[in-house]
Amino acid sequence: MNLKNRIGEIIEMIYVDKSGNFSQRKVKIISVADNYLKAYCYRRRCVRIFALENILSSRICA
């Protein structure tokens, strides 16, 4: 999925952090630059930065 075309949309993703922990999150995409996604994370209730290479799967939320 090309996330640069999805700014402002909410996606659900499976993410693995640098420690190897997996999580499923709903986020609203703010921006995509280089290798990172900046998004509001509904799980943490704040803006977060995610490495694109660590997003294992994603889908658009209806």
N, CA, C, O and CB atoms as a CASP TS submission, in Angstrom:
PFRMAT TS
TARGET T0000
AUTHOR 0000-0000-0000
METHOD Language model
MODEL 1
PARENT N/A
ATOM      1  N   MET     1       0.850  -1.174   0.000  1.00  0.00           N
ATOM      2  CA  MET     1       0.000   0.000   0.000  1.00  0.00           C
ATOM      3  C   MET     1       0.895   1.236   0.000  1.00  0.00           C
ATOM      4  O   MET     1       1.828   1.326   0.798  1.00  0.00           O
ATOM      5  CB  MET     1      -0.967  -0.001   1.224  1.00  0.00           C
ATOM      6  N   ASN     2       0.619   2.172  -0.877  1.00  0.00           N
ATOM      7  CA  ASN     2       1.375   3.422  -0.917  1.00  0.00           C
ATOM      8  C   ASN     2       0.766   4.387   0.096  1.00  0.00           C
ATOM      9  O   ASN     2      -0.275   4.992  -0.160  1.00  0.00           O
ATOM     10  CB  ASN     2       1.374   4.043  -2.358  1.00  0.00           C
ATOM     11  N   LEU     3       1.414   4.526   1.235  1.00  0.00           N
ATOM     12  CA  LEU     3       0.865   5.334   2.319  1.00  0.00           C
ATOM     13  C   LEU     3       0.923   6.831   2.033  1.00  0.00           C
ATOM     14  O   LEU     3       0.180   7.597   2.647  1.00  0.00           O
ATOM     15  CB  LEU     3       1.604   5.039   3.596  1.00  0.00           C
ATOM     16  N   LYS     4       1.784   7.267   1.117  1.00  0.00           N
ATOM     17  CA  LYS     4       1.862   8.690   0.778  1.00  0.00           C
ATOM     18  C   LYS     4       0.550   9.184   0.185  1.00  0.00           C
ATOM     19  O   LYS     4       0.224  10.366   0.295  1.00  0.00           O
ATOM     20  CB  LYS     4       3.011   8.946  -0.206  1.00  0.00           C
ATOM     21  N   ASN     5      -0.198   8.295  -0.436  1.00  0.00           N
ATOM     22  CA  ASN     5      -1.488   8.655  -1.012  1.00  0.00           C
ATOM     23  C   ASN     5      -2.626   8.559  -0.006  1.00  0.00           C
ATOM     24  O   ASN     5      -3.779   8.796  -0.367  1.00  0.00           O
ATOM     25  CB  ASN     5      -1.783   7.772  -2.195  1.00  0.00           C
ATOM     26  N   ARG     6      -2.335   8.218   1.242  1.00  0.00           N
ATOM     27  CA  ARG     6      -3.359   7.976   2.257  1.00  0.00           C
ATOM     28  C   ARG     6      -3.330   8.983   3.405  1.00  0.00           C
ATOM     29  O   ARG     6      -3.899   8.717   4.464  1.00  0.00           O
ATOM     30  CB  ARG     6      -3.200   6.593   2.810  1.00  0.00           C
ATOM     31  N   ILE     7      -2.686  10.122   3.219  1.00  0.00           N
ATOM     32  CA  ILE     7      -2.592  11.129   4.283  1.00  0.00           C
ATOM     33  C   ILE     7      -4.004  11.572   4.683  1.00  0.00           C
ATOM     34  O   ILE     7      -4.839  11.881   3.832  1.00  0.00           O
ATOM     35  CB  ILE     7      -1.735  12.360   3.819  1.00  0.00           C
ATOM     36  N   GLY     8      -4.245  11.596   5.985  1.00  0.00           N
ATOM     37  CA  GLY     8      -5.548  11.970   6.523  1.00  0.00           C
ATOM     38  C   GLY     8      -6.477  10.788   6.731  1.00  0.00           C
ATOM     39  O   GLY     8      -7.539  10.936   7.335  1.00  0.00           O
ATOM     40  N   GLU     9      -6.092   9.617   6.238  1.00  0.00           N
ATOM     41  CA  GLU     9      -6.930   8.423   6.386  1.00  0.00           C
ATOM     42  C   GLU     9      -6.517   7.611   7.602  1.00  0.00           C
ATOM     43  O   GLU     9      -5.392   7.720   8.089  1.00  0.00           O
ATOM     44  CB  GLU     9      -6.854   7.554   5.130  1.00  0.00           C
ATOM     45  N   ILE    10      -7.443   6.800   8.079  1.00  0.00           N
ATOM     46  CA  ILE    10      -7.184   5.911   9.210  1.00  0.00           C
ATOM     47  C   ILE    10      -6.902   4.519   8.659  1.00  0.00           C
ATOM     48  O   ILE    10      -7.653   3.985   7.842  1.00  0.00           O
ATOM     49  CB  ILE    10      -8.392   5.890  10.214  1.00  0.00           C
ATOM     50  N   ILE    11      -5.798   3.948   9.128  1.00  0.00           N
ATOM     51  CA  ILE    11      -5.452   2.585   8.744  1.00  0.00           C
ATOM     52  C   ILE    11      -5.292   1.737  10.004  1.00  0.00           C
ATOM     53  O   ILE    11      -5.066   2.257  11.097  1.00  0.00           O
ATOM     54  CB  ILE    11      -4.151   2.559   7.889  1.00  0.00           C
ATOM     55  N   GLU    12      -5.410   0.447   9.830  1.00  0.00           N
ATOM     56  CA  GLU    12      -5.094  -0.507  10.878  1.00  0.00           C
ATOM     57  C   GLU    12      -3.832  -1.220  10.416  1.00  0.00           C
ATOM     58  O   GLU    12      -3.734  -1.636   9.262  1.00  0.00           O
ATOM     59  CB  GLU    12      -6.289  -1.519  11.153  1.00  0.00           C
ATOM     60  N   MET    13      -2.878  -1.360  11.310  1.00  0.00           N
ATOM     61  CA  MET    13      -1.616  -1.974  10.900  1.00  0.00           C
ATOM     62  C   MET    13      -1.097  -2.913  11.964  1.00  0.00           C
ATOM     63  O   MET    13      -1.419  -2.791  13.146  1.00  0.00           O
ATOM     64  CB  MET    13      -0.575  -0.908  10.598  1.00  0.00           C
ATOM     65  N   ILE    14      -0.289  -3.849  11.516  1.00  0.00           N
ATOM     66  CA  ILE    14       0.475  -4.709  12.418  1.00  0.00           C
ATOM     67  C   ILE    14       1.909  -4.220  12.336  1.00  0.00           C
ATOM     68  O   ILE    14       2.486  -4.116  11.254  1.00  0.00           O
ATOM     69  CB  ILE    14       0.350  -6.253  12.039  1.00  0.00           C
ATOM     70  N   TYR    15       2.468  -3.925  13.489  1.00  0.00           N
ATOM     71  CA  TYR    15       3.765  -3.264  13.581  1.00  0.00           C
ATOM     72  C   TYR    15       4.667  -4.052  14.528  1.00  0.00           C
ATOM     73  O   TYR    15       4.209  -4.591  15.535  1.00  0.00           O
ATOM     74  CB  TYR    15       3.607  -1.796  14.064  1.00  0.00           C
ATOM     75  N   VAL    16       5.943  -4.109  14.195  1.00  0.00           N
ATOM     76  CA  VAL    16       6.931  -4.719  15.085  1.00  0.00           C
ATOM     77  C   VAL    16       7.930  -3.633  15.483  1.00  0.00           C
ATOM     78  O   VAL    16       8.502  -2.963  14.625  1.00  0.00           O
ATOM     79  CB  VAL    16       7.658  -5.942  14.396  1.00  0.00           C
ATOM     80  N   ASP    17       8.133  -3.466  16.791  1.00  0.00           N
ATOM     81  CA  ASP    17       9.053  -2.419  17.247  1.00  0.00           C
ATOM     82  C   ASP    17      10.496  -2.925  17.228  1.00  0.00           C
ATOM     83  O   ASP    17      10.754  -4.082  16.894  1.00  0.00           O
ATOM     84  CB  ASP    17       8.672  -1.945  18.668  1.00  0.00           C
ATOM     85  N   LYS    18      11.425  -2.051  17.588  1.00  0.00           N
ATOM     86  CA  LYS    18      12.847  -2.410  17.501  1.00  0.00           C
ATOM     87  C   LYS    18      13.246  -3.520  18.473  1.00  0.00           C
ATOM     88  O   LYS    18      14.302  -4.133  18.314  1.00  0.00           O
ATOM     89  CB  LYS    18      13.699  -1.187  17.762  1.00  0.00           C
ATOM     90  N   SER    19      12.404  -3.781  19.483  1.00  0.00           N
ATOM     91  CA  SER    19      12.665  -4.873  20.424  1.00  0.00           C
ATOM     92  C   SER    19      12.046  -6.188  19.967  1.00  0.00           C
ATOM     93  O   SER    19      12.235  -7.223  20.606  1.00  0.00           O
ATOM     94  CB  SER    19      12.136  -4.513  21.800  1.00  0.00           C
ATOM     95  N   GLY    20      11.302  -6.148  18.853  1.00  0.00           N
ATOM     96  CA  GLY    20      10.683  -7.360  18.336  1.00  0.00           C
ATOM     97  C   GLY    20       9.272  -7.609  18.835  1.00  0.00           C
ATOM     98  O   GLY    20       8.708  -8.676  18.595  1.00  0.00           O
ATOM     99  N   ASN    21       8.696  -6.632  19.528  1.00  0.00           N
ATOM    100  CA  ASN    21       7.328  -6.761  20.033  1.00  0.00           C
ATOM    101  C   ASN    21       6.329  -6.395  18.943  1.00  0.00           C
ATOM    102  O   ASN    21       6.481  -5.378  18.267  1.00  0.00           O
ATOM    103  CB  ASN    21       7.117  -5.869  21.274  1.00  0.00           C
ATOM    104  N   PHE    22       5.307  -7.232  18.779  1.00  0.00           N
ATOM    105  CA  PHE    22       4.274  -6.999  17.778  1.00  0.00           C
ATOM    106  C   PHE    22       3.093  -6.275  18.395  1.00  0.00           C
ATOM    107  O   PHE    22       2.758  -6.490  19.560  1.00  0.00           O
ATOM    108  CB  PHE    22       3.821  -8.318  17.151  1.00  0.00           C
ATOM    109  N   SER    23       2.451  -5.399  17.593  1.00  0.00           N
ATOM    110  CA  SER    23       1.234  -4.737  18.058  1.00  0.00           C
ATOM    111  C   SER    23       0.323  -4.488  16.859  1.00  0.00           C
ATOM    112  O   SER    23       0.772  -4.371  15.718  1.00  0.00           O
ATOM    113  CB  SER    23       1.565  -3.398  18.796  1.00  0.00           C
ATOM    114  N   GLN    24      -0.955  -4.414  17.158  1.00  0.00           N
ATOM    115  CA  GLN    24      -1.950  -4.051  16.148  1.00  0.00           C
ATOM    116  C   GLN    24      -2.478  -2.692  16.556  1.00  0.00           C
ATOM    117  O   GLN    24      -2.908  -2.507  17.694  1.00  0.00           O
ATOM    118  CB  GLN    24      -3.116  -5.127  16.029  1.00  0.00           C
ATOM    119  N   ARG    25      -2.448  -1.726  15.624  1.00  0.00           N
ATOM    120  CA  ARG    25      -2.805  -0.348  15.940  1.00  0.00           C
ATOM    121  C   ARG    25      -3.689   0.259  14.873  1.00  0.00           C
ATOM    122  O   ARG    25      -3.623  -0.114  13.702  1.00  0.00           O
ATOM    123  CB  ARG    25      -1.561   0.491  16.112  1.00  0.00           C
ATOM    124  N   LYS    26      -4.523   1.205  15.295  1.00  0.00           N
ATOM    125  CA  LYS    26      -5.243   2.064  14.362  1.00  0.00           C
ATOM    126  C   LYS    26      -4.575   3.424  14.442  1.00  0.00           C
ATOM    127  O   LYS    26      -4.389   3.970  15.529  1.00  0.00           O
ATOM    128  CB  LYS    26      -6.791   2.146  14.694  1.00  0.00           C
ATOM    129  N   VAL    27      -4.217   3.967  13.294  1.00  0.00           N
ATOM    130  CA  VAL    27      -3.544   5.254  13.254  1.00  0.00           C
ATOM    131  C   VAL    27      -4.141   6.131  12.162  1.00  0.00           C
ATOM    132  O   VAL    27      -4.653   5.628  11.161  1.00  0.00           O
ATOM    133  CB  VAL    27      -2.040   5.069  13.031  1.00  0.00           C
ATOM    134  N   LYS    28      -4.072   7.442  12.359  1.00  0.00           N
ATOM    135  CA  LYS    28      -4.465   8.404  11.328  1.00  0.00           C
ATOM    136  C   LYS    28      -3.188   9.011  10.773  1.00  0.00           C
ATOM    137  O   LYS    28      -2.412   9.627  11.504  1.00  0.00           O
ATOM    138  CB  LYS    28      -5.432   9.518  11.897  1.00  0.00           C
ATOM    139  N   ILE    29      -2.975   8.833   9.476  1.00  0.00           N
ATOM    140  CA  ILE    29      -1.728   9.246   8.844  1.00  0.00           C
ATOM    141  C   ILE    29      -1.648  10.769   8.757  1.00  0.00           C
ATOM    142  O   ILE    29      -2.561  11.423   8.252  1.00  0.00           O
ATOM    143  CB  ILE    29      -1.603   8.623   7.444  1.00  0.00           C
ATOM    144  N   ILE    30      -0.553  11.315   9.253  1.00  0.00           N
ATOM    145  CA  ILE    30      -0.280  12.756   9.192  1.00  0.00           C
ATOM    146  C   ILE    30       0.668  13.055   8.038  1.00  0.00           C
ATOM    147  O   ILE    30       0.425  13.966   7.246  1.00  0.00           O
ATOM    148  CB  ILE    30       0.322  13.263  10.530  1.00  0.00           C
ATOM    149  N   SER    31       1.748  12.286   7.945  1.00  0.00           N
ATOM    150  CA  SER    31       2.709  12.491   6.856  1.00  0.00           C
ATOM    151  C   SER    31       3.559  11.237   6.667  1.00  0.00           C
ATOM    152  O   SER    31       3.659  10.385   7.550  1.00  0.00           O
ATOM    153  CB  SER    31       3.615  13.720   7.143  1.00  0.00           C
ATOM    154  N   VAL    32       4.159  11.157   5.497  1.00  0.00           N
ATOM    155  CA  VAL    32       5.082  10.076   5.179  1.00  0.00           C
ATOM    156  C   VAL    32       6.317  10.724   4.564  1.00  0.00           C
ATOM    157  O   VAL    32       6.219  11.458   3.580  1.00  0.00           O
ATOM    158  CB  VAL    32       4.430   9.011   4.204  1.00  0.00           C
ATOM    159  N   ALA    33       7.481  10.445   5.152  1.00  0.00           N
ATOM    160  CA  ALA    33       8.728  11.034   4.653  1.00  0.00           C
ATOM    161  C   ALA    33       9.840  10.005   4.783  1.00  0.00           C
ATOM    162  O   ALA    33       9.973   9.333   5.806  1.00  0.00           O
ATOM    163  CB  ALA    33       9.089  12.343   5.429  1.00  0.00           C
ATOM    164  N   ASP    34      10.628   9.898   3.734  1.00  0.00           N
ATOM    165  CA  ASP    34      11.753   8.954   3.701  1.00  0.00           C
ATOM    166  C   ASP    34      11.284   7.571   4.130  1.00  0.00           C
ATOM    167  O   ASP    34      10.511   6.934   3.414  1.00  0.00           O
ATOM    168  CB  ASP    34      12.907   9.439   4.614  1.00  0.00           C
ATOM    169  N   ASN    35      11.727   7.105   5.258  1.00  0.00           N
ATOM    170  CA  ASN    35      11.399   5.756   5.723  1.00  0.00           C
ATOM    171  C   ASN    35      10.480   5.750   6.935  1.00  0.00           C
ATOM    172  O   ASN    35      10.384   4.745   7.640  1.00  0.00           O
ATOM    173  CB  ASN    35      12.661   5.011   6.053  1.00  0.00           C
ATOM    174  N   TYR    36       9.801   6.871   7.180  1.00  0.00           N
ATOM    175  CA  TYR    36       8.990   6.975   8.388  1.00  0.00           C
ATOM    176  C   TYR    36       7.572   7.440   8.110  1.00  0.00           C
ATOM    177  O   TYR    36       7.306   8.163   7.150  1.00  0.00           O
ATOM    178  CB  TYR    36       9.639   7.912   9.357  1.00  0.00           C
ATOM    179  N   LEU    37       6.677   7.007   8.971  1.00  0.00           N
ATOM    180  CA  LEU    37       5.277   7.396   8.947  1.00  0.00           C
ATOM    181  C   LEU    37       4.990   8.167  10.231  1.00  0.00           C
ATOM    182  O   LEU    37       5.261   7.674  11.326  1.00  0.00           O
ATOM    183  CB  LEU    37       4.334   6.148   8.804  1.00  0.00           C
ATOM    184  N   LYS    38       4.453   9.359  10.104  1.00  0.00           N
ATOM    185  CA  LYS    38       4.031  10.133  11.264  1.00  0.00           C
ATOM    186  C   LYS    38       2.519  10.026  11.322  1.00  0.00           C
ATOM    187  O   LYS    38       1.829  10.342  10.353  1.00  0.00           O
ATOM    188  CB  LYS    38       4.511  11.638  11.184  1.00  0.00           C
ATOM    189  N   ALA    39       2.005   9.578  12.465  1.00  0.00           N
ATOM    190  CA  ALA    39       0.573   9.330  12.562  1.00  0.00           C
ATOM    191  C   ALA    39       0.083   9.490  13.989  1.00  0.00           C
ATOM    192  O   ALA    39       0.835   9.326  14.949  1.00  0.00           O
ATOM    193  CB  ALA    39       0.241   7.939  12.051  1.00  0.00           C
ATOM    194  N   TYR    40      -1.213   9.819  14.106  1.00  0.00           N
ATOM    195  CA  TYR    40      -1.848   9.823  15.423  1.00  0.00           C
ATOM    196  C   TYR    40      -2.225   8.382  15.739  1.00  0.00           C
ATOM    197  O   TYR    40      -2.955   7.745  14.979  1.00  0.00           O
ATOM    198  CB  TYR    40      -3.112  10.776  15.467  1.00  0.00           C
ATOM    199  N   CYS    41      -1.727   7.870  16.861  1.00  0.00           N
ATOM    200  CA  CYS    41      -1.998   6.500  17.279  1.00  0.00           C
ATOM    201  C   CYS    41      -3.152   6.504  18.273  1.00  0.00           C
ATOM    202  O   CYS    41      -3.057   7.101  19.345  1.00  0.00           O
ATOM    203  CB  CYS    41      -0.733   5.844  17.901  1.00  0.00           C
ATOM    204  N   TYR    42      -4.236   5.836  17.910  1.00  0.00           N
ATOM    205  CA  TYR    42      -5.410   5.784  18.786  1.00  0.00           C
ATOM    206  C   TYR    42      -5.168   4.916  20.009  1.00  0.00           C
ATOM    207  O   TYR    42      -5.823   5.105  21.035  1.00  0.00           O
ATOM    208  CB  TYR    42      -6.614   5.264  18.021  1.00  0.00           C
ATOM    209  N   ARG    43      -4.256   3.983  19.926  1.00  0.00           N
ATOM    210  CA  ARG    43      -3.923   3.122  21.067  1.00  0.00           C
ATOM    211  C   ARG    43      -3.197   3.916  22.152  1.00  0.00           C
ATOM    212  O   ARG    43      -3.525   3.809  23.333  1.00  0.00           O
ATOM    213  CB  ARG    43      -3.054   1.931  20.610  1.00  0.00           C
ATOM    214  N   ARG    44      -2.208   4.713  21.742  1.00  0.00           N
ATOM    215  CA  ARG    44      -1.408   5.511  22.694  1.00  0.00           C
ATOM    216  C   ARG    44      -1.975   6.914  22.931  1.00  0.00           C
ATOM    217  O   ARG    44      -1.579   7.609  23.866  1.00  0.00           O
ATOM    218  CB  ARG    44       0.020   5.632  22.188  1.00  0.00           C
ATOM    219  N   ARG    45      -2.919   7.315  22.057  1.00  0.00           N
ATOM    220  CA  ARG    45      -3.555   8.635  22.144  1.00  0.00           C
ATOM    221  C   ARG    45      -2.556   9.787  22.014  1.00  0.00           C
ATOM    222  O   ARG    45      -2.616  10.779  22.741  1.00  0.00           O
ATOM    223  CB  ARG    45      -4.297   8.759  23.459  1.00  0.00           C
ATOM    224  N   CYS    46      -1.637   9.619  21.060  1.00  0.00           N
ATOM    225  CA  CYS    46      -0.669  10.683  20.780  1.00  0.00           C
ATOM    226  C   CYS    46      -0.065  10.464  19.396  1.00  0.00           C
ATOM    227  O   CYS    46      -0.248   9.413  18.781  1.00  0.00           O
ATOM    228  CB  CYS    46       0.449  10.722  21.868  1.00  0.00           C
ATOM    229  N   VAL    47       0.652  11.471  18.922  1.00  0.00           N
ATOM    230  CA  VAL    47       1.336  11.366  17.630  1.00  0.00           C
ATOM    231  C   VAL    47       2.591  10.524  17.821  1.00  0.00           C
ATOM    232  O   VAL    47       3.349  10.703  18.774  1.00  0.00           O
ATOM    233  CB  VAL    47       1.692  12.782  17.052  1.00  0.00           C
ATOM    234  N   ARG    48       2.788   9.593  16.875  1.00  0.00           N
ATOM    235  CA  ARG    48       3.935   8.689  16.941  1.00  0.00           C
ATOM    236  C   ARG    48       4.634   8.630  15.589  1.00  0.00           C
ATOM    237  O   ARG    48       4.050   8.972  14.561  1.00  0.00           O
ATOM    238  CB  ARG    48       3.493   7.276  17.381  1.00  0.00           C
ATOM    239  N   ILE    49       5.872   8.199  15.603  1.00  0.00           N
ATOM    240  CA  ILE    49       6.660   7.995  14.390  1.00  0.00           C
ATOM    241  C   ILE    49       6.898   6.492  14.252  1.00  0.00           C
ATOM    242  O   ILE    49       7.349   5.838  15.193  1.00  0.00           O
ATOM    243  CB  ILE    49       8.025   8.797  14.436  1.00  0.00           C
ATOM    244  N   PHE    50       6.590   5.948  13.064  1.00  0.00           N
ATOM    245  CA  PHE    50       6.742   4.522  12.808  1.00  0.00           C
ATOM    246  C   PHE    50       7.690   4.314  11.627  1.00  0.00           C
ATOM    247  O   PHE    50       7.589   5.012  10.618  1.00  0.00           O
ATOM    248  CB  PHE    50       5.365   3.862  12.531  1.00  0.00           C
ATOM    249  N   ALA    51       8.599   3.369  11.751  1.00  0.00           N
ATOM    250  CA  ALA    51       9.483   3.009  10.640  1.00  0.00           C
ATOM    251  C   ALA    51       8.663   2.202   9.630  1.00  0.00           C
ATOM    252  O   ALA    51       8.025   1.212   9.990  1.00  0.00           O
ATOM    253  CB  ALA    51      10.741   2.190  11.142  1.00  0.00           C
ATOM    254  N   LEU    52       8.683   2.629   8.375  1.00  0.00           N
ATOM    255  CA  LEU    52       7.906   1.939   7.340  1.00  0.00           C
ATOM    256  C   LEU    52       8.308   0.473   7.210  1.00  0.00           C
ATOM    257  O   LEU    52       7.458  -0.385   6.970  1.00  0.00           O
ATOM    258  CB  LEU    52       8.078   2.641   5.997  1.00  0.00           C
ATOM    259  N   GLU    53       9.592   0.183   7.366  1.00  0.00           N
ATOM    260  CA  GLU    53      10.059  -1.201   7.223  1.00  0.00           C
ATOM    261  C   GLU    53       9.518  -2.117   8.313  1.00  0.00           C
ATOM    262  O   GLU    53       9.555  -3.339   8.165  1.00  0.00           O
ATOM    263  CB  GLU    53      11.571  -1.241   7.237  1.00  0.00           C
ATOM    264  N   ASN    54       9.014  -1.541   9.411  1.00  0.00           N
ATOM    265  CA  ASN    54       8.483  -2.341  10.518  1.00  0.00           C
ATOM    266  C   ASN    54       6.971  -2.531  10.461  1.00  0.00           C
ATOM    267  O   ASN    54       6.392  -3.194  11.322  1.00  0.00           O
ATOM    268  CB  ASN    54       8.850  -1.700  11.824  1.00  0.00           C
ATOM    269  N   ILE    55       6.330  -1.946   9.443  1.00  0.00           N
ATOM    270  CA  ILE    55       4.894  -2.167   9.251  1.00  0.00           C
ATOM    271  C   ILE    55       4.752  -3.456   8.454  1.00  0.00           C
ATOM    272  O   ILE    55       5.104  -3.507   7.275  1.00  0.00           O
ATOM    273  CB  ILE    55       4.198  -0.945   8.512  1.00  0.00           C
ATOM    274  N   LEU    56       4.237  -4.492   9.098  1.00  0.00           N
ATOM    275  CA  LEU    56       4.153  -5.803   8.468  1.00  0.00           C
ATOM    276  C   LEU    56       2.942  -5.928   7.560  1.00  0.00           C
ATOM    277  O   LEU    56       3.007  -6.594   6.526  1.00  0.00           O
ATOM    278  CB  LEU    56       4.113  -6.879   9.521  1.00  0.00           C
ATOM    279  N   SER    57       1.834  -5.293   7.937  1.00  0.00           N
ATOM    280  CA  SER    57       0.639  -5.288   7.097  1.00  0.00           C
ATOM    281  C   SER    57      -0.206  -4.073   7.475  1.00  0.00           C
ATOM    282  O   SER    57      -0.103  -3.538   8.579  1.00  0.00           O
ATOM    283  CB  SER    57      -0.179  -6.618   7.259  1.00  0.00           C
ATOM    284  N   SER    58      -1.036  -3.658   6.534  1.00  0.00           N
ATOM    285  CA  SER    58      -1.923  -2.529   6.816  1.00  0.00           C
ATOM    286  C   SER    58      -3.152  -2.618   5.927  1.00  0.00           C
ATOM    287  O   SER    58      -3.122  -3.215   4.851  1.00  0.00           O
ATOM    288  CB  SER    58      -1.193  -1.177   6.601  1.00  0.00           C
ATOM    289  N   ARG    59      -4.233  -2.013   6.400  1.00  0.00           N
ATOM    290  CA  ARG    59      -5.466  -1.943   5.619  1.00  0.00           C
ATOM    291  C   ARG    59      -6.197  -0.664   5.975  1.00  0.00           C
ATOM    292  O   ARG    59      -6.059  -0.145   7.083  1.00  0.00           O
ATOM    293  CB  ARG    59      -6.367  -3.183   5.873  1.00  0.00           C
ATOM    294  N   ILE    60      -6.973  -0.160   5.035  1.00  0.00           N
ATOM    295  CA  ILE    60      -7.767   1.039   5.252  1.00  0.00           C
ATOM    296  C   ILE    60      -8.953   0.690   6.125  1.00  0.00           C
ATOM    297  O   ILE    60      -9.615  -0.323   5.905  1.00  0.00           O
ATOM    298  CB  ILE    60      -8.232   1.654   3.914  1.00  0.00           C
ATOM    299  N   CYS    61      -9.224   1.523   7.115  1.00  0.00           N
ATOM    300  CA  CYS    61     -10.404   1.322   7.961  1.00  0.00           C
ATOM    301  C   CYS    61     -11.605   1.970   7.298  1.00  0.00           C
ATOM    302  O   CYS    61     -11.520   3.082   6.776  1.00  0.00           O
ATOM    303  CB  CYS    61     -10.183   1.906   9.387  1.00  0.00           C
ATOM    304  N   ALA    62     -12.715   1.268   7.323  1.00  0.00           N
ATOM    305  CA  ALA    62     -13.941   1.791   6.692  1.00  0.00           C
ATOM    306  C   ALA    62     -14.608   2.826   7.557  1.00  0.00           C
ATOM    307  O   ALA    62     -15.647   3.368   7.181  1.00  0.00           O
ATOM    308  CB  ALA    62     -14.921   0.665   6.402  1.00  0.00           C
TER
END
